[in-house]
Amino acid sequence: MSELVRSIRERYLSVLDQISSAATKSGRSPEAVKLVVVTKSQPVDVVQAAIEAGAVILGENYAEEGVTKIQSLQNASAVEWHMIGHIQSRKAQLVAANFNWIHSVDSLKLAKRLDRFCAEAGKVVPVLLEFNVGGEESKGGWQTSDESRWAELLVEIAEILALPNLRVRGLMSMPPLGETAEFSRRYFQKSHRLRDFFARQFPQADFSELSMGTSSDYEVAVEEGATFVRVGTAIVGSRNYS
């Protein structure tokens, strides 16, 4: 085992331990939480090391960068590749054809494009719908900071649920950046309430998944019901932007 693999594995297992502790603290099963190792802006050798260290779900933010890695690591057939970043309309075909999961469906228009390209690829892809619970203009997703207006989204969500090649499995959110992990809690709580709201409105659908929490606040996210946490820096180190 190389030093790179060893160091990543050590951090990976540490994060898993902290997830387990946070889940147990909140009366949840640790098995209910899945760890997405975020590898955006990391070179292929670091991604390969993460796989050797035990990572089974990898998250990418950029379509072309992610597909390059997927194609370079085709021998890693047991790994799931999750698209977690904003998807430009012109990249929808690339994402639909190559990723196993999509966390960032943020509009009806994008959902329809992804559905069409999934049909062309002969696949049904599980997706999460992205919501902007903090009301930040800089973030994507349906605006849901005002809880009194959630019902206005139901018509669009129903249309997405009817698309045959997307399988909605829940929600994704990203809170505003705060100085402490505790700052994120109220936004995670709001995401959980939003998930429960949709689950009540669409009892025939599956809204069981909740993707939230990153390196800075994933333990709080787990305490508030996250089923996916997206952790990069705490496992693979700082990103390489060169």
Backbone as JSON, one array per atom type, in Angstrom:
{
  "sequence": "MSELVRSIRERYLSVLDQISSAATKSGRSPEAVKLVVVTKSQPVDVVQAAIEAGAVILGENYAEEGVTKIQSLQNASAVEWHMIGHIQSRKAQLVAANFNWIHSVDSLKLAKRLDRFCAEAGKVVPVLLEFNVGGEESKGGWQTSDESRWAELLVEIAEILALPNLRVRGLMSMPPLGETAEFSRRYFQKSHRLRDFFARQFPQADFSELSMGTSSDYEVAVEEGATFVRVGTAIVGSRNYS",
  "N": [[0.85, -1.19, 0.0], [0.65, 2.13, -0.97], [2.06, 5.24, 0.29], [0.33, 7.37, -0.22], [-2.17, 6.09, -0.59], [-2.4, 4.93, 1.93], [-2.57, 7.18, 3.64], [-4.91, 8.42, 2.72], [-6.74, 6.36, 3.22], [-6.64, 6.26, 5.99], [-7.8, 8.73, 6.71], [-10.28, 8.42, 5.47], [-11.43, 6.25, 6.88], [-11.54, 7.47, 9.37], [-13.45, 9.51, 8.93], [-15.67, 7.87, 8.4], [-15.96, 6.73, 10.92], [-16.68, 8.98, 12.4], [-19.07, 9.64, 11.18], [-20.53, 7.39, 11.92], [-20.62, 7.74, 14.71], [-22.07, 10.15, 14.89], [-24.48, 9.38, 13.76], [-25.33, 7.38, 15.56], [-25.56, 8.92, 17.86], [-27.81, 10.41, 17.26], [-29.76, 8.55, 17.21], [-29.91, 6.97, 14.94], [-29.23, 4.45, 12.42], [-25.89, 3.76, 11.55], [-25.52, 2.6, 9.06], [-27.38, 3.79, 7.49], [-26.36, 5.99, 6.33], [-24.56, 7.19, 3.6], [-21.32, 7.61, 2.3], [-20.07, 9.96, 0.18], [-17.22, 10.4, -1.58], [-15.68, 13.23, -2.48], [-14.13, 14.11, -5.4], [-13.51, 16.15, -7.1], [-11.46, 18.28, -9.08], [-9.23, 16.86, -8.42], [-6.33, 14.96, -9.35], [-6.11, 12.03, -11.5], [-4.53, 10.04, -10.32], [-4.83, 10.45, -7.6], [-7.54, 9.95, -7.31], [-7.59, 7.26, -8.02], [-6.11, 6.28, -5.87], [-7.88, 6.84, -3.8], [-9.91, 5.06, -4.38], [-8.53, 2.64, -4.02], [-8.15, 2.93, -1.34], [-10.57, 2.39, -0.31], [-12.89, 3.81, -0.98], [-16.16, 3.86, -2.28], [-18.13, 5.32, -3.44], [-17.92, 7.99, -5.55], [-17.79, 11.48, -5.98], [-18.33, 13.97, -8.41], [-18.02, 17.29, -9.71], [-17.92, 18.52, -12.17], [-18.82, 17.94, -15.48], [-17.21, 17.12, -17.8], [-14.66, 16.75, -16.69], [-15.24, 14.78, -14.83], [-16.11, 12.65, -16.48], [-13.78, 12.1, -17.9], [-12.24, 10.97, -15.85], [-13.85, 8.77, -15.19], [-13.63, 7.28, -17.54], [-10.92, 6.79, -17.53], [-10.63, 5.12, -15.41], [-11.9, 2.68, -15.76], [-11.6, 0.09, -14.92], [-12.39, 0.09, -12.35], [-14.96, -1.08, -11.57], [-16.72, -1.47, -9.49], [-17.23, 0.9, -8.34], [-19.39, 3.65, -7.7], [-20.34, 6.46, -9.58], [-21.14, 9.72, -8.87], [-22.84, 12.57, -9.91], [-22.53, 15.71, -8.67], [-22.48, 18.4, -8.99], [-23.45, 21.6, -10.51], [-25.27, 21.31, -13.52], [-24.76, 22.11, -16.77], [-26.95, 22.81, -19.49], [-26.01, 21.97, -22.0], [-24.33, 19.97, -21.28], [-25.81, 17.9, -20.46], [-26.29, 15.5, -21.84], [-23.83, 14.19, -21.7], [-23.6, 13.77, -18.95], [-25.87, 12.17, -18.43], [-25.23, 9.86, -19.83], [-23.01, 8.8, -18.54], [-22.89, 8.87, -15.68], [-23.77, 7.28, -12.56], [-25.49, 8.18, -10.59], [-27.34, 11.22, -10.05], [-27.14, 14.16, -8.31], [-27.97, 16.74, -8.59], [-30.27, 17.86, -9.94], [-31.83, 20.61, -10.96], [-33.93, 21.99, -12.15], [-37.0, 21.92, -14.04], [-36.66, 21.99, -16.79], [-34.0, 21.01, -17.12], [-34.37, 18.47, -16.06], [-36.07, 17.3, -17.97], [-34.39, 17.26, -20.2], [-32.33, 15.55, -19.31], [-33.85, 13.24, -18.94], [-34.56, 12.64, -21.57], [-32.03, 12.09, -22.72], [-31.2, 9.97, -21.12], [-33.06, 8.08, -21.92], [-32.21, 7.71, -24.55], [-29.79, 6.53, -24.02], [-30.62, 4.19, -23.0], [-31.19, 3.76, -20.26], [-32.19, 4.04, -16.8], [-31.93, 6.5, -14.45], [-31.16, 7.13, -11.06], [-32.06, 10.05, -9.29], [-31.54, 13.13, -7.47], [-33.32, 15.96, -6.32], [-32.43, 19.32, -6.43], [-32.44, 21.84, -3.97], [-32.61, 25.21, -2.93], [-32.18, 26.16, 0.05], [-31.29, 28.27, 1.52], [-31.73, 30.64, 0.23], [-29.84, 31.93, -1.33], [-28.59, 33.84, -4.0], [-26.42, 33.05, -5.47], [-26.41, 30.33, -5.53], [-27.56, 27.24, -7.0], [-30.66, 25.5, -7.76], [-34.13, 24.98, -6.82], [-35.78, 27.73, -5.35], [-36.33, 27.71, -1.98], [-36.41, 28.96, 0.44], [-38.48, 30.29, 1.68], [-40.85, 28.9, 3.48], [-43.61, 29.06, 3.28], [-44.19, 29.06, 0.62], [-43.75, 26.65, -0.52], [-45.68, 24.93, -1.62], [-46.1, 25.92, -4.14], [-44.34, 24.67, -5.79], [-45.25, 22.19, -6.43], [-46.53, 21.39, -8.84], [-44.48, 21.38, -10.81], [-42.73, 19.5, -9.65], [-44.3, 17.23, -9.73], [-44.42, 16.81, -12.48], [-41.77, 16.09, -12.99], [-41.59, 13.74, -11.52], [-43.07, 12.11, -13.12], [-41.5, 11.54, -15.3], [-40.12, 9.03, -17.32], [-37.49, 8.0, -17.36], [-35.99, 8.99, -15.31], [-35.43, 8.44, -11.93], [-36.68, 9.67, -9.21], [-35.27, 10.08, -6.05], [-35.05, 11.59, -3.8], [-33.81, 14.52, -2.06], [-31.38, 17.2, -2.49], [-29.21, 19.53, -0.91], [-27.43, 22.58, -0.14], [-26.15, 24.42, 2.41], [-25.86, 27.98, 3.27], [-22.55, 29.37, 3.54], [-21.02, 29.1, 6.63], [-19.33, 30.08, 9.69], [-19.08, 28.06, 11.52], [-19.82, 24.55, 12.04], [-22.21, 24.22, 13.33], [-23.73, 26.35, 12.47], [-24.89, 25.5, 10.13], [-26.97, 23.88, 10.87], [-29.73, 24.7, 11.08], [-30.42, 24.96, 8.44], [-30.1, 22.4, 7.45], [-32.11, 21.2, 8.94], [-34.3, 22.47, 7.79], [-34.14, 21.45, 5.19], [-34.7, 18.78, 5.72], [-37.35, 19.01, 6.62], [-38.49, 19.91, 4.24], [-38.08, 17.7, 2.58], [-39.76, 15.88, 3.93], [-42.18, 17.16, 3.52], [-42.57, 16.91, 0.71], [-42.66, 14.14, 0.58], [-45.06, 13.64, 1.9], [-46.85, 14.89, 0.15], [-46.53, 13.45, -2.17], [-47.08, 10.5, -1.85], [-46.74, 8.15, -3.26], [-44.26, 8.25, -4.33], [-40.62, 8.07, -4.01], [-38.96, 9.57, -1.59], [-36.76, 9.16, 0.02], [-34.05, 9.75, 0.29], [-31.52, 12.07, 1.34], [-29.3, 14.37, 0.55], [-26.75, 16.04, 1.96], [-24.39, 18.13, 3.64], [-20.9, 18.62, 4.06], [-17.27, 18.54, 4.11], [-16.93, 20.36, 6.21], [-19.17, 20.26, 7.84], [-20.42, 17.78, 8.04], [-21.02, 16.02, 10.15], [-23.02, 17.28, 11.67], [-24.93, 17.34, 9.67], [-25.52, 14.6, 9.43], [-26.65, 14.16, 11.94], [-28.98, 15.53, 11.54], [-30.35, 14.07, 9.68], [-29.21, 13.4, 7.17], [-28.68, 11.23, 4.4], [-26.85, 10.91, 2.45], [-23.57, 12.11, 2.59], [-21.27, 14.55, 1.45], [-18.05, 14.49, 1.1], [-14.91, 15.84, 0.67], [-12.27, 17.38, 0.95], [-11.57, 16.66, 3.62], [-10.88, 14.05, 3.31], [-9.41, 13.46, 0.88], [-7.74, 15.59, 0.8], [-6.64, 19.01, 0.09], [-7.87, 20.66, -2.84], [-6.56, 20.38, -6.16], [-5.94, 22.96, -8.12], [-4.49, 23.57, -10.32]],
  "CA": [[0.0, 0.0, 0.0], [1.47, 3.33, -1.07], [1.84, 6.22, 1.35], [-0.87, 8.14, -0.57], [-3.33, 5.26, -0.29], [-2.47, 4.76, 3.38], [-3.03, 8.41, 4.28], [-6.32, 8.6, 2.37], [-7.52, 5.36, 3.94], [-6.73, 6.66, 7.4], [-8.8, 9.8, 6.81], [-11.57, 7.85, 5.06], [-11.96, 5.49, 8.02], [-11.85, 8.42, 10.43], [-14.73, 10.12, 8.6], [-16.69, 6.85, 8.61], [-16.15, 6.61, 12.37], [-17.41, 10.16, 12.87], [-20.44, 9.46, 10.69], [-21.15, 6.38, 12.78], [-20.88, 8.35, 16.02], [-23.13, 11.14, 14.74], [-25.73, 8.65, 13.54], [-25.7, 6.75, 16.82], [-25.96, 10.0, 18.77], [-29.15, 10.88, 16.9], [-30.68, 7.42, 17.18], [-29.99, 6.41, 13.59], [-28.27, 3.41, 12.09], [-24.8, 4.25, 10.7], [-25.66, 2.06, 7.71], [-28.33, 4.63, 6.75], [-25.63, 7.14, 5.77], [-23.58, 6.81, 2.58], [-20.25, 8.6, 2.17], [-19.62, 10.31, -1.17], [-15.88, 11.01, -1.54], [-15.68, 14.24, -3.55], [-12.81, 14.09, -6.03], [-13.37, 17.21, -8.11], [-10.17, 18.98, -9.16], [-8.14, 15.97, -8.01], [-5.82, 14.19, -10.49], [-6.55, 10.64, -11.57], [-3.79, 9.17, -9.39], [-5.44, 10.61, -6.27], [-8.83, 9.24, -7.37], [-7.25, 5.84, -7.96], [-5.7, 6.0, -4.5], [-9.09, 6.84, -2.99], [-10.58, 3.78, -4.64], [-7.74, 1.61, -3.34], [-8.3, 3.16, 0.1], [-11.88, 1.88, 0.11], [-14.03, 4.61, -1.42], [-17.04, 3.14, -3.21], [-18.95, 6.33, -4.12], [-17.11, 9.17, -5.86], [-18.59, 12.62, -6.43], [-17.68, 14.92, -9.29], [-18.8, 18.51, -9.93], [-17.84, 19.01, -13.55], [-19.14, 16.81, -16.35], [-16.12, 16.63, -18.64], [-13.61, 16.25, -15.81], [-15.71, 13.52, -14.27], [-16.14, 11.61, -17.52], [-12.38, 11.73, -18.15], [-11.84, 10.06, -14.78], [-14.61, 7.52, -15.35], [-13.05, 6.52, -18.66], [-9.56, 6.4, -17.16], [-10.68, 4.16, -14.31], [-12.96, 1.74, -16.09], [-11.4, -1.16, -14.19], [-13.01, 0.24, -11.03], [-16.37, -1.3, -11.9], [-17.56, -1.5, -8.28], [-17.4, 2.28, -7.86], [-20.49, 4.46, -8.22], [-19.97, 7.85, -9.87], [-22.26, 10.61, -8.61], [-22.72, 13.95, -10.34], [-23.03, 16.51, -7.55], [-22.36, 19.83, -9.31], [-24.39, 22.2, -11.45], [-25.19, 20.7, -14.86], [-25.14, 22.98, -17.88], [-27.84, 22.1, -20.42], [-25.26, 21.33, -23.08], [-23.58, 18.83, -20.74], [-26.78, 16.92, -19.93], [-26.12, 14.2, -22.5], [-22.61, 13.6, -21.14], [-23.91, 13.32, -17.59], [-26.84, 11.07, -18.49], [-24.62, 8.65, -20.38], [-21.83, 8.32, -17.82], [-22.96, 8.84, -14.22], [-24.7, 6.33, -11.95], [-26.46, 8.97, -9.82], [-27.27, 12.66, -10.25], [-27.64, 14.83, -7.1], [-28.14, 18.18, -8.81], [-31.33, 18.23, -10.87], [-32.27, 21.87, -10.35], [-35.01, 22.64, -12.89], [-37.81, 21.02, -14.88], [-36.02, 21.96, -18.11], [-32.87, 20.09, -17.05], [-34.9, 17.11, -15.85], [-36.58, 16.8, -19.25], [-33.24, 16.95, -21.07], [-31.69, 14.35, -18.78], [-34.74, 12.12, -19.21], [-34.44, 12.29, -23.0], [-30.72, 11.49, -22.99], [-31.19, 8.67, -20.45], [-33.81, 7.19, -22.81], [-31.34, 7.39, -25.69], [-28.73, 5.64, -23.53], [-31.26, 2.96, -22.56], [-30.98, 3.6, -18.83], [-32.97, 4.8, -15.84], [-30.94, 7.0, -13.5], [-31.67, 7.72, -9.83], [-31.69, 11.47, -9.19], [-31.99, 13.95, -6.34], [-33.72, 17.29, -6.74], [-31.65, 20.29, -5.65], [-33.21, 22.97, -3.47], [-31.84, 26.31, -2.34], [-32.89, 26.44, 1.31], [-30.76, 29.49, 2.14], [-32.13, 31.82, -0.53], [-28.68, 32.6, -1.92], [-28.66, 33.99, -5.46], [-25.26, 32.41, -6.1], [-26.55, 28.87, -5.53], [-28.59, 26.69, -7.85], [-31.75, 24.79, -7.12], [-35.38, 25.69, -6.61], [-35.75, 28.57, -4.16], [-37.25, 27.17, -0.97], [-36.13, 29.58, 1.73], [-39.76, 30.68, 2.24], [-41.63, 27.67, 3.6], [-45.01, 29.29, 2.93], [-44.35, 28.98, -0.83], [-43.36, 25.32, -1.0], [-46.75, 24.31, -2.41], [-46.02, 26.41, -5.52], [-43.44, 23.81, -6.55], [-45.78, 20.84, -6.58], [-46.84, 21.05, -10.23], [-43.23, 21.02, -11.49], [-42.2, 18.26, -9.09], [-45.14, 16.14, -10.26], [-43.98, 16.55, -13.86], [-40.5, 15.37, -12.94], [-41.86, 12.38, -11.03], [-43.68, 11.34, -14.2], [-40.53, 11.25, -16.35], [-39.89, 7.58, -17.22], [-36.09, 7.57, -17.28], [-35.39, 9.5, -14.09], [-36.06, 7.88, -10.74], [-36.45, 10.59, -8.09], [-35.02, 9.36, -4.81], [-34.97, 12.49, -2.65], [-33.4, 15.92, -2.19], [-30.01, 17.63, -2.21], [-29.12, 20.95, -0.58], [-26.15, 23.12, 0.32], [-26.47, 25.62, 3.2], [-24.91, 29.09, 3.14], [-21.28, 29.15, 4.23], [-20.95, 29.69, 7.96], [-18.03, 29.92, 10.34], [-19.08, 26.84, 12.32], [-20.72, 23.5, 11.57], [-23.53, 24.43, 13.96], [-24.45, 27.33, 11.66], [-25.62, 24.8, 9.07], [-28.01, 22.99, 11.38], [-31.1, 25.1, 10.78], [-30.66, 24.72, 7.02], [-30.29, 20.96, 7.33], [-33.44, 20.93, 9.47], [-35.27, 22.92, 6.79], [-34.08, 20.47, 4.1], [-35.41, 17.59, 6.19], [-38.78, 19.34, 6.58], [-38.89, 19.97, 2.83], [-38.16, 16.31, 2.13], [-40.97, 15.3, 4.5], [-43.31, 17.81, 2.84], [-42.78, 16.25, -0.58], [-43.05, 12.75, 0.83], [-46.51, 13.65, 2.21], [-47.6, 15.3, -1.04], [-46.39, 12.41, -3.2], [-46.83, 9.27, -1.1], [-46.39, 7.06, -4.15], [-42.88, 8.45, -4.77], [-39.56, 7.74, -3.06], [-38.18, 10.72, -1.16], [-36.04, 8.65, 1.19], [-32.66, 10.19, 0.36], [-31.26, 13.47, 1.66], [-27.87, 14.61, 0.33], [-26.36, 17.33, 2.54], [-23.22, 18.04, 4.5], [-19.6, 18.52, 3.41], [-16.17, 18.35, 5.07], [-17.0, 21.29, 7.34], [-20.38, 20.14, 8.68], [-21.13, 16.52, 7.76], [-21.54, 15.37, 11.36], [-24.3, 17.93, 11.95], [-25.86, 16.88, 8.65], [-25.95, 13.26, 9.8], [-27.55, 14.32, 13.09], [-30.25, 16.08, 11.06], [-31.05, 13.17, 8.76], [-28.57, 13.14, 5.88], [-28.42, 9.85, 3.99], [-25.6, 11.05, 1.71], [-22.73, 13.26, 2.9], [-20.34, 14.75, 0.34], [-16.83, 14.88, 1.81], [-13.73, 15.81, -0.18], [-11.02, 17.84, 1.56], [-11.25, 15.92, 4.84], [-10.41, 12.7, 2.96], [-8.38, 13.45, -0.17], [-6.88, 16.77, 0.92], [-7.0, 20.2, -0.66], [-8.01, 20.44, -4.28], [-5.47, 20.82, -7.04], [-6.57, 23.81, -9.11], [-3.54, 23.92, -11.37]],
  "C": [[0.89, 1.25, 0.0], [1.16, 4.29, 0.08], [0.59, 7.05, 1.07], [-2.13, 7.36, -0.22], [-3.51, 5.14, 1.23], [-3.04, 6.02, 4.06], [-4.5, 8.68, 3.96], [-7.19, 7.61, 3.12], [-7.7, 5.73, 5.41], [-7.79, 7.74, 7.59], [-10.2, 9.3, 6.45], [-12.21, 7.09, 6.22], [-12.32, 6.4, 9.18], [-13.2, 9.1, 10.18], [-15.87, 9.13, 8.8], [-16.99, 6.69, 10.11], [-16.98, 7.79, 12.9], [-18.87, 10.14, 12.39], [-21.2, 8.49, 11.58], [-21.52, 6.97, 14.14], [-22.04, 9.34, 15.95], [-24.48, 10.46, 14.54], [-26.23, 8.03, 14.84], [-26.22, 7.77, 17.83], [-27.4, 10.44, 18.53], [-30.15, 9.73, 16.75], [-30.88, 6.8, 15.82], [-28.98, 5.29, 13.42], [-27.16, 4.01, 11.23], [-24.92, 3.76, 9.26], [-26.62, 2.89, 6.85], [-27.64, 5.79, 6.05], [-24.55, 6.64, 4.82], [-22.59, 7.95, 2.38], [-19.85, 8.76, 0.71], [-18.27, 11.0, -1.04], [-15.77, 11.94, -2.75], [-14.26, 14.37, -4.11], [-12.65, 15.15, -7.11], [-12.03, 17.9, -7.95], [-9.0, 18.15, -8.63], [-7.66, 15.19, -9.23], [-6.22, 12.72, -10.39], [-5.81, 9.76, -10.57], [-4.34, 9.28, -7.97], [-6.78, 9.88, -6.22], [-8.6, 7.74, -7.29], [-6.86, 5.43, -6.54], [-6.91, 5.96, -3.57], [-9.87, 5.54, -3.16], [-9.85, 2.65, -3.92], [-7.87, 1.72, -1.82], [-9.66, 2.71, 0.61], [-13.09, 2.66, -0.34], [-14.85, 3.85, -2.45], [-18.01, 4.08, -3.92], [-18.08, 7.57, -4.31], [-18.0, 10.26, -6.44], [-17.78, 13.58, -7.27], [-18.61, 16.1, -9.56], [-18.87, 18.96, -11.37], [-17.92, 17.83, -14.51], [-17.92, 16.27, -17.09], [-14.98, 16.08, -17.79], [-14.0, 14.89, -15.23], [-15.67, 12.39, -15.27], [-14.72, 11.16, -17.87], [-11.9, 10.74, -17.1], [-12.56, 8.72, -14.89], [-13.99, 6.65, -16.43], [-11.64, 6.04, -18.34], [-9.53, 5.28, -16.14], [-11.78, 3.12, -14.53], [-12.8, 0.4, -15.39], [-12.04, -1.11, -12.81], [-14.52, 0.09, -11.16], [-17.28, -1.27, -10.69], [-17.86, -0.1, -7.76], [-18.62, 2.92, -8.5], [-20.0, 5.88, -8.43], [-21.21, 8.72, -9.74], [-21.95, 12.01, -9.11], [-23.34, 14.84, -9.27], [-23.0, 18.01, -7.84], [-23.41, 20.3, -10.29], [-24.17, 21.61, -12.85], [-25.66, 21.71, -15.89], [-25.98, 22.17, -18.87], [-27.07, 21.35, -21.5], [-24.42, 20.15, -22.6], [-24.51, 17.7, -20.27], [-26.59, 15.54, -20.55], [-24.91, 13.46, -21.93], [-22.88, 13.03, -19.75], [-24.83, 12.11, -17.62], [-26.17, 9.76, -18.92], [-23.58, 8.02, -19.46], [-21.97, 8.15, -16.32], [-24.01, 7.86, -13.73], [-25.81, 7.03, -11.17], [-26.26, 10.43, -10.17], [-27.91, 13.33, -9.04], [-28.19, 16.22, -7.4], [-29.12, 18.51, -9.94], [-32.02, 19.46, -10.3], [-33.33, 22.63, -11.12], [-35.78, 21.58, -13.69], [-37.18, 20.88, -16.26], [-34.86, 20.96, -18.13], [-33.37, 18.65, -16.89], [-35.39, 16.52, -17.16], [-35.44, 16.44, -20.2], [-32.54, 15.67, -20.6], [-32.54, 13.12, -19.07], [-34.6, 11.67, -20.67], [-33.11, 11.59, -23.29], [-30.58, 10.13, -22.28], [-31.94, 7.65, -21.31], [-32.94, 6.76, -23.99], [-30.24, 6.42, -25.29], [-29.29, 4.31, -23.02], [-31.09, 2.71, -21.07], [-31.97, 4.44, -18.03], [-32.01, 5.2, -14.73], [-31.62, 7.54, -12.25], [-31.15, 9.15, -9.68], [-32.21, 12.06, -7.88], [-32.31, 15.34, -6.87], [-33.04, 18.31, -5.82], [-32.48, 21.5, -5.27], [-32.3, 23.95, -2.74], [-32.55, 26.76, -1.06], [-32.42, 27.73, 1.98], [-31.1, 30.76, 1.41], [-30.98, 32.57, -1.17], [-28.79, 32.66, -3.45], [-27.54, 33.24, -6.16], [-25.4, 30.9, -6.19], [-27.7, 28.44, -6.43], [-29.7, 26.04, -7.05], [-33.01, 25.64, -7.01], [-35.3, 26.48, -5.31], [-36.79, 28.08, -3.15], [-36.99, 27.78, 0.41], [-37.42, 29.98, 2.45], [-40.68, 29.45, 2.28], [-43.09, 27.85, 3.18], [-45.26, 29.14, 1.42], [-43.97, 27.6, -1.39], [-44.41, 24.7, -1.91], [-46.71, 24.76, -3.88], [-45.16, 25.51, -6.4], [-44.08, 22.49, -6.96], [-46.08, 20.44, -8.02], [-45.58, 20.62, -10.98], [-42.67, 19.7, -10.96], [-43.0, 17.07, -9.61], [-44.74, 15.79, -11.69], [-42.68, 15.75, -13.89], [-40.71, 13.93, -12.49], [-42.43, 11.49, -12.13], [-42.7, 10.98, -15.32], [-40.06, 9.79, -16.24], [-38.44, 7.15, -17.01], [-35.3, 8.21, -16.16], [-36.15, 8.9, -12.92], [-35.75, 8.79, -9.56], [-36.34, 9.8, -6.8], [-34.94, 10.27, -3.58], [-34.46, 13.86, -3.03], [-31.9, 16.09, -1.96], [-30.06, 19.12, -1.86], [-27.72, 21.29, -0.1], [-26.44, 24.39, 1.1], [-25.5, 26.76, 2.88], [-23.64, 28.78, 3.95], [-21.29, 29.87, 5.58], [-19.59, 29.43, 8.59], [-17.93, 28.64, 11.16], [-20.03, 25.82, 11.7], [-22.13, 23.72, 12.11], [-24.37, 25.42, 13.17], [-25.34, 26.65, 10.63], [-26.86, 24.08, 9.57], [-29.42, 23.4, 10.95], [-31.43, 24.89, 9.29], [-30.83, 23.23, 6.73], [-31.68, 20.57, 7.84], [-34.52, 21.33, 8.46], [-35.29, 21.95, 5.61], [-34.85, 19.21, 4.48], [-36.93, 17.84, 6.17], [-39.3, 19.37, 5.15], [-39.03, 18.57, 2.26], [-39.45, 15.67, 2.64], [-42.23, 15.88, 3.86], [-43.6, 17.13, 1.51], [-43.22, 14.8, -0.41], [-44.54, 12.65, 1.17], [-47.34, 13.97, 0.98], [-47.6, 14.23, -2.12], [-46.1, 11.07, -2.53], [-46.44, 8.07, -1.97], [-44.92, 7.13, -4.59], [-41.91, 8.1, -3.65], [-38.75, 8.99, -2.76], [-37.32, 10.35, 0.05], [-34.64, 9.22, 1.36], [-32.55, 11.7, 0.59], [-29.76, 13.7, 1.6], [-27.52, 16.0, 0.87], [-25.2, 17.1, 3.5], [-21.94, 17.83, 3.72], [-18.52, 18.39, 4.49], [-16.33, 19.19, 6.33], [-18.17, 21.03, 8.28], [-21.1, 18.8, 8.54], [-21.68, 15.83, 9.0], [-22.88, 15.97, 11.77], [-25.34, 17.47, 10.94], [-26.4, 15.49, 8.98], [-26.94, 13.33, 10.97], [-28.93, 14.8, 12.65], [-30.87, 15.28, 9.92], [-30.43, 12.92, 7.42], [-28.43, 11.64, 5.63], [-27.22, 9.77, 3.05], [-24.86, 12.25, 2.3], [-21.63, 13.33, 1.86], [-19.04, 15.33, 0.91], [-15.62, 14.74, 0.89], [-12.46, 16.11, 0.57], [-10.62, 17.02, 2.77], [-10.73, 14.51, 4.56], [-9.25, 12.73, 1.97], [-7.49, 14.68, -0.14], [-7.38, 17.92, 0.07], [-7.02, 19.91, -2.14], [-6.82, 21.01, -5.04], [-6.11, 21.64, -8.17], [-5.64, 24.19, -10.27], [-4.01, 23.4, -12.73]]
}
